[in-house]
Amino acid sequence: MVAHSLVEPVYGCGIRENWMPLGKAGGGSLSIYVPAEKHWEQFWIDSSGSRAFFTGGWNGKAMVITGKWGGPLVRMTYSKNGDGSVRQFGEQSTDDGKNWSPSFDFTYRPSTGGKQPSLS
């Protein structure tokens, strides 16, 4: 396990994530579906002062959002696994999306025993 993550609905139309890596300071995001644009938007901030803005949506198989995070372009793909967990696969591109390389691969699992969801 690398982190705990509290993901919850907020304000009747959004999703908030509070990401808490083990032994380190964390970060979080606010996400919302924008009907007029027909896409999702996510704004991320973390304890190092980093921020990122992502947009995207459902591609028929997974939720995919893309945005700038510092220098590289970052693409995150969320897909549901057979056991009910959710995979978050991250890739980055330094050539404006022509080529992508893996940057992280997390699995969100529901919490047990009243603890927050874990991320591995």
N, C-alpha and C positions, 0 to 999 in steps of 0.2 A: 504494500500500500504506500502511495506517495502523498496522498492528501485526503482531506475530508472536504465535501462540497455541499452546501445547503442551497438547494434549488427550490424556489417557491413562486407561486403566482403573486403579483402585486397590482394594485390599483385597478383591478378588474380587466386589464388588457395587456399586462406585461409579465415578464419573467425576470426574476432577480437571482443571480448566482453569487454566493459568497464562497470563494475558493480559498481553502486554508491548507497549504502544503505543510507536511510534517517538519517541524524544526525551523521553518522559515516564515517570513512575513508573506501575506497573501495579496489577493486582489478580488475583483468582482466585476460583474457586468449587469447591465439592464438591456433587455431585448423586448421588441414590440413588432407586431405585424402591422404594416402600413397599407390599408386597403387601397388607397388612391394610387400607390406605387406598385401594388401587388407583390410586395417582397417583405422580408424581415430585415430589421436593423438592430445591431447590437453595438453598444458602447462599453468598452472595457477600460478599467484603470487598475493600477496595482501600486503596491507600497514603494516601488522604486521610482515612481513618477511616470511610468510608461502609460500610454493610452493608445487605444486603437478603435477604429470605427469599421464595422463589417456590414455588408448587405448580402442578401441572397434568399434562398428559399428551397422548397421541395423540388427535387429533380425527377421524381417518380420512384426513386429507390431510397433516397437519403436527403437529409437537410444539409445544404452546402452554403456556407457563407464565406465571403472573401473580403479582405481589406488590408490596409497598410498597418504594420506594426513596427515602428522604427524605420529601418531601411527596407527590408524585404516585403514583398507581397505575401500574405498568408492566406491559405485556404484551409478551412476546417470542415470536415465531413462528419456528420452525426448519423449513425445507423443503428437500428435496433437488432440486438442479437437474439437468438432463439431462446435463451434462458431469461429474457426480460431485461438484461443489462443493455447499456448503450455504449457503443464505441465512438470515441472522438478521435479522429485521425487528422493530424495536422501536417501540412506541407508548406514549403516556402519557395518563392521564386525571386531571383535577383535580376531577371531579364523581362519584367513586365508580363509574366504568365506564359512565356513560350516554353519554358522547362520548369518542372517541379521536382523538389527533392523532399523526402520525408523529414519531419522535424520532431514530431511526438506522436504517441499512440496510447491513449488512455481508455480505460473501461470504467463507466459509472455503474455502480451496483447499489441497489436500495439498502437503506440502513437496516440493522437488526438490533433489537433490544433497546430502542429509543435513541440510538446513536445517530449521528449525521451520516449521510451517504458517503461511501468511501470511493476512492479513485485509485486505480492501479495501472 
